[in-house]
């Protein structure tokens, strides 16, 4: 879990503990409601009622529901899964495994609906997109890093535009989620090979 901090005045130990409990209750409530009802139907009023706090408490820490959802992701309250491609020295196999793992996760209709909700939230707040990208393993430390390692190892051509390649792969996945086509684990190698084939050395 990425570290999060809550600033509280010095000398208020009991108050700080209550504030942290309230923060966790809000994160948990927001996570449960977006998973159940979707982002479109998520409201600050609903979150406050479920967390048993006042709306001003939520707005004191987060300016909007999308900012709250971004912290739910950063805190791993909303989505515990992280999909980082392995590095076995075989790029095609590693990306196939990564794609297959994401496809298996999205095979659960609830997970697929959640990701669609997070994509919608990303339109309102780029921080949601950043956190979702990290969870899906397409961030700088994961997919980008795996491609850089493949270039260094001579698996990929040195002139490969890594940013564009990441966009193509993640964009293809996102489109299948949005249009509800779905990802099938059995398609994983064909999908990865179609994108990487011409770029392999």
BAMARMAR-648550 format. One record per atom (N, C-alpha, C, O): residue in one letter; z, y, x. Coordinates in pm, whole numbers, padded with zeros to 5 digits, always signed. Example, Ala and Ser with C-alpha at 12.3 -4.5 7.8 and 13.67 -1.06 7.14 Angstrom:
2
A+00780-00569+01319 A+00780-00450+01230 A+00780-00330+01320 A+00846-00332+01424 S+00708-00225+01285 S+00714-00106+01367 S+00787+00003+01290 S+00804+00114+01341 
//
This chain:
201
X+00000-00118+00084 X+00000+00000+00000 X+00000+00123+00087 X+00078+00130+00182 X-00084+00220+00059 X-00085+00344+00135 X+00037+00426+00101 X+00080+00428-00015 X+00094+00492+00199 X+00220+00563+00180 X+00203+00684+00090 X+00107+00760+00105 X+00296+00700-00004 X+00298+00819-00088 X+00436+00881-00078 X+00534+00809-00058 X+00446+01011-00092 X+00574+01079-00082 X+00593+01168-00203 X+00497+01220-00260 X+00718+01185-00241 X+00753+01276-00348 X+00850+01377-00293 X+00959+01340-00249 X+00815+01505-00294 X+00902+01607-00239 X+01011+01641-00338 X+00983+01667-00455 X+01137+01643-00293 X+01251+01679-00376 X+01342+01768-00295 X+01345+01755-00172 X+01416+01859-00358 X+01506+01947-00285 X+01611+01868-00211 X+01655+01762-00257 X+01653+01919-00094 X+01756+01852-00015 X+01888+01855-00091 X+01915+01947-00168 X+01970+01750-00068 X+02103+01747-00126 X+02105+01698-00269 X+02205+01717-00338 X+01997+01637-00318 X+01994+01587-00455 X+01958+01440-00454 X+01856+01399-00510 X+02044+01360-00391 X+02016+01218-00375 X+01995+01146-00507 X+01897+01075-00525 X+02092+01167-00601 X+02078+01099-00730 X+01958+01150-00807 X+01885+01073-00870 X+01937+01280-00803 X+01821+01337-00871 X+01691+01286-00814 X+01598+01256-00888 X+01684+01274-00679 X+01563+01224-00615 X+01534+01082-00659 X+01419+01046-00682 X+01641+00999-00672 X+01621+00860-00715 X+01568+00855-00857 X+01479+00776-00888 X+01623+00941-00944 X+01574+00944-01082 X+01430+00991-01086 X+01349+00938-01163 X+01396+01091-01002 X+01259+01140-00998 X+01163+01032-00952 X+01053+01020-01006 X+01203+00953-00853 X+01116+00845-00804 X+01099+00739-00911 X+00990+00684-00928 X+01207+00709-00984 X+01194+00612-01094 X+01098+00664-01200 X+01017+00589-01254 X+01106+00793-01228 X+01015+00852-01327 X+00871+00846-01276 X+00779+00813-01352 X+00852+00876-01147 X+00717+00871-01091 X+00658+00730-01102 X+00543+00713-01140 X+00739+00631-01069 X+00691+00493-01078 X+00663+00453-01222 X+00568+00380-01250 X+00747+00500-01313 X+00725+00469-01455 X+00594+00531-01503 X+00520+00470-01581 X+00565+00652-01456 X+00440+00719-01495 X+00321+00645-01438 X+00223+00622-01509 X+00326+00608-01310 X+00215+00535-01248 X+00191+00402-01318 X+00077+00365-01346 X+00300+00331-01347 X+00287+00202-01414 X+00229+00218-01554 X+00140+00143-01594 X+00278+00317-01627 X+00229+00340-01763 X+00083+00379-01764 X+00006+00328-01846 X+00043+00467-01674 X-00097+00508-01667 X-00186+00389-01632 X-00295+00374-01687 X-00139+00305-01540 X-00217+00188-01499 X-00234+00090-01614 X-00343+00037-01635 X-00127+00067-01688 X-00133-00026-01800 X-00223+00027-01911 X-00298-00049-01972 X-00215+00155-01937 X-00294+00212-02047 X-00443+00219-02016 X-00525+00193-02103 X-00478+00254-01891 X-00621+00259-01861 X-00680+00119-01860 X-00795+00099-01897 X-00600+00020-01817 X-00648-00119-01819 X-00664-00170-01962 X-00753-00249-01990 X-00578-00125-02050 X-00582-00172-02189 X-00684-00097-02274 X-00759-00158-02351 X-00687+00036-02260 X-00764+00119-02353 X-00887+00185-02291 X-00974+00233-02364 X-00895+00188-02157 X-01006+00256-02091 X-00976+00401-02063 X-00886+00460-02123 X-01051+00458-01972 X-01028+00597-01930 X-01054+00696-02043 X-00984+00796-02056 X-01155+00668-02123 X-01192+00761-02231 X-01076+00785-02326 X-01060+00896-02377 X-00996+00681-02350 X-00887+00693-02448 X-00752+00720-02382 X-00650+00726-02450 X-00751+00737-02252 X-00626+00765-02181 X-00587+00911-02203 X-00669+01001-02185 X-00461+00935-02241 X-00413+01071-02263 X-00280+01091-02192 X-00204+00997-02173 X-00253+01214-02153 X-00124+01245-02094 X-00012+01221-02194 X+00096+01176-02157 X-00039+01251-02322 X+00061+01226-02426 X+00099+01079-02432 X+00217+01044-02440 X-00003+00992-02427 X+00023+00849-02433 X+00099+00799-02312 X+00190+00716-02323 X+00063+00850-02195 X+00131+00811-02071 X+00277+00855-02077 X+00367+00778-02043 X+00301+00979-02119 X+00437+01031-02126 X+00523+00949-02221 X+00638+00918-02191 X+00466+00914-02336 X+00542+00837-02434 X+00577+00699-02379 X+00689+00651-02396 X+00481+00635-02313 X+00506+00501-02261 X+00606+00504-02146 X+00689+00414-02133 X+00598+00609-02062 X+00688+00620-01947 X+00823+00679-01984 X+00915+00680-01902 X+00835+00729-02109 X+00958+00792-02157 X+00994+00915-02073 X+01109+00933-02032 X+00894+00997-02050 X+00915+01125-01981 X+00844+01233-02062 X+00764+01204-02151 X+00873+01358-02031 X+00805+01468-02096 X+00671+01497-02031 X+00652+01470-01912 X+00579+01552-02107 X+00449+01591-02050 X+00464+01688-01933 X+00390+01676-01836 X+00559+01784-01938 X+00573+01874-01823 X+00605+01801-01694 X+00567+01846-01585 X+00677+01688-01705 X+00708+01611-01584 X+00580+01559-01520 X+00565+01564-01398 X+00488+01511-01601 X+00361+01460-01548 X+00281+01574-01487 X+00228+01563-01376 X+00271+01683-01560 X+00190+01795-01511 X+00251+01863-01388 X+00181+01931-01313 X+00381+01844-01367 X+00444+01899-01248 X+00392+01829-01122 X+00385+01890-01015 X+00357+01701-01136 X+00312+01623-01020 X+00161+01604-01014 X+00105+01588-00906 X+00095+01605-01130 X-00050+01581-01132 X-00116+01681-01227 X-00069+01699-01339 X-00224+01747-01183 X-00288+01848-01267 X-00374+01790-01379 X-00412+01861-01472 X-00405+01660-01371 X-00495+01600-01470 X-00476+01450-01472 X-00413+01393-01382 X-00530+01386-01574 X-00518+01240-01581 X-00599+01173-01470 X-00562+01065-01423 X-00708+01235-01429 X-00788+01175-01322 X-00714+01180-01189 X-00724+01086-01109 X-00638+01288-01163 X-00558+01295-01041 X-00448+01190-01043 X-00415+01131-00940 X-00392+01166-01160 X-00291+01061-01174 X-00350+00924-01147 X-00287+00842-01079 X-00468+00897-01199 X-00533+00768-01176 X-00566+00749-01027 X-00556+00639-00975 X-00605+00858-00961 X-00631+00848-00816 X-00506+00804-00742 X-00514+00722-00650 X-00390+00857-00782 X-00267+00815-00715 X-00228+00673-00753 X-00173+00600-00671 X-00255+00632-00876 X-00230+00493-00914 X-00306+00397-00822 X-00253+00293-00782 X-00429+00434-00788 X-00509+00352-00696 X-00454+00358-00555 X-00442+00255-00488 X-00421+00478-00508 X-00368+00494-00372 X-00236+00421-00356 X-00205+00370-00249 X-00158+00415-00464 X-00026+00352-00462 X-00036+00200-00483 X+00065+00129-00473 X-00156+00151-00513 X-00178+00009-00545 X-00106-00034-00672 X-00082-00153-00693 X-00071+00062-00756 X-00010+00027-00885 X-00116-00023-00981 X-00089-00112-01062 X-00234+00034-00974 X-00340+00001-01069 X-00423-00118-01026 X-00453-00206-01107 X-00461-00123-00901 X-00550-00229-00853 X-00499-00279-00719 X-00510-00210-00617 X-00443-00399-00720 X-00385-00454-00597 X-00490-00516-00506 X-00468-00532-00386 X-00605-00552-00564 X-00708-00622-00487 X-00776-00529-00387 X-00807-00414-00419 X-00799-00580-00268 X-00878-00509-00167 X-00983-00605-00114 X-00952-00718-00077 X-01107-00561-00111 X-01218-00647-00069 X-01280-00592+00060 X-01369-00508+00057 X-01231-00642+00171 X-01286-00602+00301 X-01372-00717+00354 X-01326-00831+00356 X-01495-00689+00396 X-01577-00797+00450 X-01515-00853+00577 X-01468-00777+00661 X-01515-00984+00593 X-01460-01043+00716 X-01552-01016+00834 X-01663-00966+00817 X-01507-01049+00952 X-01590-01037+01072 X-01581-01166+01151 X-01497-01183+01239 X-01672-01257+01117 X-01676-01387+01186 X-01783-01390+01294 X-01799-01489+01365 X-01856-01279+01306 X-01967-01276+01400 X-02100-01308+01335 X-02205-01302+01400 X-02097-01341+01205 X-02220-01372+01131 X-02228-01272+01015 X-02165-01292+00911 X-02305-01165+01033 X-02307-01056+00935 X-02353-01104+00798 X-02292-01069+00697 X-02460-01182+00793 X-02512-01228+00664 X-02407-01309+00590 X-02388-01291+00470 X-02341-01399+00660 X-02237-01481+00596 X-02119-01396+00552 X-02062-01418+00445 X-02082-01300+00635 X-01967-01216+00602 X-01993-01130+00479 X-01907-01119+00392 X-02113-01070+00471 X-02144-00987+00355 X-02163-01072+00230 X-02134-01027+00119 X-02213-01194+00247 X-02225-01285+00134 X-02088-01319+00078 X-02069-01321-00044 X-01992-01346+00166 X-01855-01374+00123 X-01795-01255+00051 X-01730-01271-00052 X-01815-01136+00106 X-01763-01013+00045 X-01820-00994-00095 X-01746-00967-00190 X-01951-01007-00109 X-02017-00991-00239 X-01966-01097-00337 X-01940-01067-00453 X-01953-01220-00290 X-01909-01329-00377 X-01767-01304-00427 X-01737-01332-00543 X-01680-01252-00341 X-01542-01223-00382 X-01538-01113-00488 X-01462-01123-00585 X-01618-01010-00471 X-01623-00903-00571 X-01680-00957-00703 X-01631-00924-00811 X-01783-01040-00693 X-01844-01097-00813 X-01744-01183-00888 X-01739-01180-01011 X-01664-01261-00816 X-01564-01345-00880 X-01459-01259-00951 X-01415-01292-01061 X-01418-01150-00888 X-01321-01058-00948 X-01378-00997-01076 X-01308-00988-01177 X-01503-00957-01071 X-01566-00893-01187 X-01607-00993-01294 X-01646-00954-01404 X-01597-01121-01263 X-01623-01223-01364 X-01520-01220-01475 X-01546-01270-01584 X-01404-01162-01448 X-01303-01141-01552 X-01342-01015-01631 X-01350-00907-01572 X-01368-01027-01762 X-01411-00910-01840 X-01315-00792-01830 X-01358-00677-01833 X-01186-00820-01819 X-01088-00713-01807 X-01105-00636-01678 X-01094-00513-01676 X-01132-00707-01569 X-01154-00641-01441 X-01281-00558-01444 X-01284-00446-01392 X-01386-00612-01503 X-01512-00538-01511 X-01495-00411-01594 X-01549-00306-01559 X-01421-00421-01705 X-01397-00303-01789 X-01315-00199-01713 X-01338-00079-01726 X-01218-00245-01634 X-01137-00153-01555 X-01223-00078-01454 X-01209+00044-01440 X-01312-00147-01385 X-01397-00082-01286 X-01489+00019-01355 X-01514+00127-01300 X-01540-00014-01473 X-01623+00083-01546 X-01541+00208-01580 X-01591+00320-01573 X-01414+00188-01618 X-01327+00302-01647 X-01304+00387-01523 X-01301+00510-01530 X-01289+00321-01409 X-01265+00395-01284 X-01391+00469-01240 X-01382+00576-01180 X-01505+00413-01268 X-01630+00484-01238 X-01638+00610-01324 X-01680+00716-01277 X-01597+00599-01451 X-01595+00717-01538 X-01496+00821-01487 X-01526+00940-01488 X-01380+00776-01441 X-01280+00868-01387 X-01330+00934-01259 X-01293+01048-01229 X-01414+00863-01185 X-01469+00918-01061 X-01555+01041-01086 X-01566+01129-01001 X-01617+01046-01202 X-01699+01163-01237 X-01611+01287-01250 X-01652+01397-01213 X-01489+01267-01301 X-01395+01378-01317 X-01326+01416-01186 X-01289+01531-01165 X-01308+01317-01098 X-01229+01343-00978 X-01282+01259-00862 X-01274+01136-00868 X-01335+01322-00758 X-01389+01246-00645 X-01285+01164-00571 X-01319+01069-00501 X-01157+01200-00586 X-01053+01120-00521 X-01046+00979-00580 X-01014+00884-00509 X-01077+00966-00708 X-01081+00833-00770 X-01193+00752-00705 X-01175+00634-00674 X-01308+00815-00686 X-01420+00746-00621 X-01383+00701-00481 X-01417+00590-00440 X-01314+00787-00407 X-01273+00753-00270 X-01180+00632-00270 X-01197+00539-00191 X-01082+00633-00360 X-00986+00522-00365 X-01052+00394-00413 X-01024+00286-00361 X-01140+00405-00513 X-01210+00286-00562 X-01298+00226-00452 X-01304+00105-00436 X-01366+00313-00379 X-01450+00267-00268 X-01367+00192-00165 X-01410+00089-00113 X-01248+00244-00136 X-01160+00176-00041 X-01122+00037-00091 X-01126-00060-00016 X-01085+00027-00218 X-01045-00102-00274 X-01160-00203-00273 X-01139-00322-00252 X-01281-00154-00294 X-01396-00244-00296 X-01445-00279-00155 X-01539-00357-00139 X-01381-00221-00055 X-01416-00257+00082 X-01536-00183+00137 X-01594-00225+00237 X-01574-00072+00073 X-01692+00002+00117 X-01656+00130+00190 X-01741+00217+00210 X-01530+00143+00230 X-01486+00262+00301 X-01516+00257+00450 X-01569+00157+00499 X-01483+00364+00522 X-01514+00372+00665 X-01451+00261+00748 X-01508+00220+00849 X-01333+00213+00706 X-01265+00111+00785 X-01316-00030+00757 X-01286-00123+00831 X-01392-00047+00652 X-01432-00182+00610 X-01582-00203+00627 X-01627-00246+00733 X-01660-00174+00524 X-01803-00203+00528 X-01874-00123+00638 X-01955-00179+00712 X-01843+00007+00648 X-01903+00086+00755 X-01869+00026+00891 X-01954+00012+00979 X-01740-00008+00906 X-01696-00063+01034 X-01762-00196+01065 X-01795-00224+01181 X-01783-00278+00963 X-01849-00408+00985 X-01992-00387+01030 X-02041-00460+01117 X-02061-00290+00973 X-02198-00263+01015 X-02203-00206+01158 X-02291-00241+01236 X-02107-00120+01190 X-02105-00067+01327 X-02080-00179+01427 X-02139-00181+01535 X-01993-00272+01392 X-01967-00385+01480 X-02091-00472+01495 X-02118-00526+01602 X-02168-00486+01384 X-02290-00567+01390 X-02395-00501+01479 X-02468-00570+01550 X-02403-00369+01476 X-02495-00299+01565 X-02452-00319+01710 X-02535-00348+01796 X-02322-00303+01736 X-02271-00320+01873 X-02293-00461+01925 X-02316-00482+02044 X-02286-00560+01834 X-02304-00699+01875 X-02450-00741+01880 X-02481-00854+01919 X-02540-00651+01840 X-02682-00684+01841 X-02729-00760+01720 X-02841-00813+01720 X-02645-00769+01615 X-02686-00837+01492 X-02780-00750+01409 X-02873-00799+01345 X-02754-00620+01411 X-02835-00524+01336 X-02910-00434+01434 X-02863-00408+01544 X-03025-00388+01391 X-03102-00296+01474 X-03022-00169+01500 X-02947-00123+01413 X-03037-00113+01617 X-02961+00005+01656 X-02996+00128+01574 X-02917+00222+01565 X-03116+00129+01514 X-03158+00247+01438 X-03126+00237+01289 X-03176+00316+01209 X-03044+00141+01251 X-03009+00124+01109 X-02929+00245+01061 X-02829+00281+01123 X-02970+00308+00950 X-02891+00418+00891 X-02775+00359+00812 X-02790+00323+00695 X-02660+00351+00876 X-02547+00279+00816 X-02504+00341+00683 X-02478+00268+00587 X-02496+00473+00676 X-02454+00537+00551 X-02547+00500+00436 X-02503+00469+00326 X-02678+00504+00463 X-02776+00471+00360 X-02764+00324+00319 X-02779+00290+00202 X-02738+00237+00417 X-02726+00095+00387 X-02604+00068+00299 X-02611-00011+00205 X-02493+00133+00331 X-02373+00119+00248 X-02401+00169+00106 X-02360+00106+00008 X-02470+00282+00095 X-02502+00335-00037 X-02589+00238-00118 X-02569+00222-00238 X-02685+00175-00051 X-02772+00080-00121 X-02693-00040-00173 X-02712-00082-00287 X-02607-00093-00090 X-02532-00212-00130 X-02433-00180-00241 X-02430-00247-00344 X-02351-00076-00220 X-02252-00043-00322 X-02319+00010-00449 X-02271-00016-00559 X-02429+00084-00434 X-02501+00133-00551 X-02555+00020-00636 X-02550+00026-00759 X-02607-00084-00571 X-02656-00200-00645 X-02546-00269-00722 X-02566-00313-00835 X-02429-00279-00660 X-02315-00341-00727 X-02270-00256-00846 X-02247-00307-00955 X-02260-00124-00823 X-02214-00035-00930 X-02309-00036-01049 X-02264-00035-01164 X-02439-00039-01023 X-02534-00039-01134 X-02521-00165-01218 X-02534-00159-01341 X-02495-00277-01155 X-02477-00400-01232 X-02349-00396-01315 X-02342-00456-01423 X-02250-00325-01265 X-02127-00309-01343 X-02152-00217-01462 X-02111-00246-01574 X-02219-00105-01435 X-02240-00005-01540 X-02329-00059-01652 X-02298-00041-01770 X-02439-00126-01615 X-02530-00174-01721 X-02490-00310-01776 X-02561-00369-01857 X-02373-00360-01730 X-02315-00485-01779 X-02401-00608-01749 X-02385-00712-01812 X-02492-00593-01654 X-02569-00711-01611 X-02477-00815-01552 X-02495-00935-01573 X-02379-00767-01477 X-02282-00857-01416 X-02326-00906-01279 X-02445-00909-01248 X-02229-00945-01200 X-02254-01002-01068 X-02225-01151-01076 X-02120-01193-01125 X-02319-01230-01027 X-02298-01375-01027 X-02275-01420-00884 X-02358-01392-00797 X-02164-01491-00857 X-02138-01535-00720 X-02255-01610-00658 X-02277-01601-00538 X-02330-01684-00740 X-02443-01760-00687 X-02558-01674-00637 X-02643-01721-00562 X-02560-01547-00678 X-02666-01456-00634 X-02631-01385-00504 X-02711-01307-00452 X-02512-01411-00452 X-02462-01330-00342 X-02551-01333-00219 X-02583-01228-00164 X-02592-01450-00174 X-02673-01457-00052 X-02809-01393-00073 X-02859-01323+00015 X-02870-01416-00189 X-03002-01357-00215 X-02994-01205-00217 X-03082-01137-00165 X-02888-01151-00277 X-02870-01007-00285 X-02854-00947-00144 X-02920-00849-00110 X-02768-01007-00065 X-02741-00956+00070 X-02863-00972+00160 X-02896-00882+00236 X-02928-01086+00151 X-03043-01111+00236 X-03158-01014+00203 X-03230-00970+00292 X-03174-00983+00075 X-03282-00890+00036 X-03262-00753+00099 X-03359-00686+00134 X-03136-00712+00115 X-03108-00582+00173 X-03105-00585+00325 X-03154-00493+00391 X-03048-00690+00381 X-03028-00693+00525 X-03141-00760+00603 X-03160-00733+00721 X-03215-00846+00536 X-03317-00925+00605 X-03403-00846+00702 X-03414-00885+00818 X-03466-00736+00659 X-03554-00663+00750 X-03480-00589+00862 X-03542-00543+00957 X-03348-00580+00850 X-03270-00502+00947 X-03202-00588+01052 X-03148-00536+01150 X-03204-00719+01031 X-03140-00809+01127 X-03227-00823+01251 X-03349-00818+01243 X-03162-00841+01365 X-03237-00857+01489 X-03276-01003+01510 X-03340-01036+01610 
//
